[in-house]
Structures are given as C-alpha cells and as structure tokens.
Amino acid sequence: MKLTPGKLAGLKAVSNPRGVIAAAAMDQRGSLQKSLAKERGSAATGKDLEDFKTLVTDVLCKHASAILLDPEYGLPATKHRHGKGLLLAYEKTGYDAQTPGRLPDLLDVWSVRRLKEAGADCIKILLYYTPFEKSSVNNLKQAWIERIGDECLAHDIPFFLEFVGYDAEGGDEKSVAYAKKKPEIVSGAMAEFGKERYNVDVLKVEVPIITEFVAGTKCFKGEAAYTRAEALQHFRDAESMTHKPFIYLSAGVSNPVFIETLELAGESGTKFNGVLCGRATWKDGIPIFAKQGEAAFREWLETTGTENIKNVNLALEAASPWFLKYGAKSLAELG
C-alpha cells in the first residue's frame, strides 16, 4: 500500500505525534437533537446543536488529535478546534426507515470537493452493514462506497469508513443473541471494505464483542456470550481480516465500559490504530446543557468531560501507529 501526498497529509493532520488517531467525534445530528429535546421537554433547535458542538469542540479538542464534525450544524465549531485535525461527515443522519436494509444517503448540497473546501482533512462515511443482509441490498451499499472511494481518490483526501452492524432479521442489537453474532458481522465488514477496490484509508470499526456479555468483566451483566479468552480471540480474528489501518468507535457506551473494552483490545495484542470516540466522552453532559445551559455544560466538559477523554487517551497507550501498516518506522519516513 502506498499513500498519495494528499492522503498522507490528511492522515498526519488527524494523528497525534505518535501516529495514533486520538480523535473526538461530534457529528451526531438526529440522535443528539432527540436527546436534547427529551431532556429539556421541548424542541431542540439547530442553534442548540451548533452551540453544543462548539462547546464540545472547544474543550475536548485540547485533549484530542482531531475532531469529527458534520457540515450541517458543525461548521461554526470548526473554528474552535485549537489547530487540531478535522474530519467531516458526508452522509445524511440516520437511514431510510421506510425501506428495508438501512440504506444510506449523502448530504444533498455537499460533495468531497466542497467538504475539502470547508477545511476537511479527511472524509467520513457511516454505513449500516452486515454480511448477512440480502446480497441485493449489500450490492447497493458496496457500489455506493466504491463511488465515494473514487471521489476521495480524485480529490486526494483520506476516506474513513465507519460501519455499524445490525441484525438483518430484525433482532435486538442489545441482546445476548446478537452479541454472539457480532464477531462475524464485524469481521465480515472489515474483510469486505478492506479490499483495494473501495479505496478506504481507515476503517472505523465497532469492537467485535459486546463487553457487558464477556464473563468476568467489570461491566458484566450476568449473561455470558463469551469467555474472556473467546473475547480476546474475537479481537485477534477481526484484526486478521484486513491490512488497512483501523480505529474503534465507542458506539454510545459509557466511558467506563469503553475504557474496559479498549483494555481488552490491548490485552488481546490487537494492533488497532486509535479511536474516534464521541458519546463515551460527552453523552452524560446532554442533560446539563439541556436543563442548566451553556455555562454549566462548559464547566462539566472542563471537569468530567475532560477526565473522560483523558481516560480514553490513557487506554490508547495500547494502540499502534497507523504508519506501521505502510511498512514505515516513523511518520517522517513516509515523507
């Protein structure tokens, strides 16, 4: 694998000096709006989303290598990132619930060219994906990713692909039954989108287990889907599916659960290359912003939120630099 100048510059921009991606994620839109409205008891406006994102960016970017934002409500926040790297989301929030298969869509008035002009160092796409979906549905998704990969190639900017698994049969994704399917879902997605044809530079992946179902963990719920040894092997099996750099997402779990999950990844010896972590750092501040306002939320971010992201950074000592995947011993060696 060889990196073009633009892709190399983009990856360097979102990495820490060690070559690990220690990025914060703040591109939630629909889910954030619903959460704010629920806590406040009245509608959350676009201005609320802009203010929330700006506060998170201003405080947490001091402790991150980059921030992921969306161009719909996140552009004001891009001016408060303390010189750190910027990833911009290219997909619409959520998916079409009327059509089976969780089909994605792109933002109407945006393109890779426009996102790059808005200051993006990297482009991020979220895709709901399971290898167990009908091939007619997955064929659509694969062609869609090929188009975006080619667009990023044409504009010489890194392409981060985030995929989130689901149960193609409509089962509960928080159940022990789904926890048992999850390793194959994650591994299958990594194997597919690590193929050269997609031109993906970094895979943003779920961990291949649900930590609450690992026997003996601190957050164990009492029902086991895997032993600790099996869980560690699932991490190693997923890693073996691709040569591409990959980072973990926090998938909405609490900060202590995400930290324990990263510790498991480290214990397994998996050479993951960082995180793009959102809700595990700022989610618990939603009620404070909604009920007490901006000043109280800033204070929460500067204390609890900062402590959360520092916990993540500590757990990232187990991560490996992404440049090793390109056969380099340092970032300088890549140019």
Beta strands, then each sheet from edge to edge (+ up, - down):
strand 1: 21-25
strand 2: 66-69
strand 3: 85-89
strand 4: 122-128
strand 5: 159-164
strand 6: 202-205
strand 7: 246-249
strand 8: 274-277
sheet 1: 1+ 2+ 3+ 4+ 5+ 6+ 7+ 8+ 1+
end
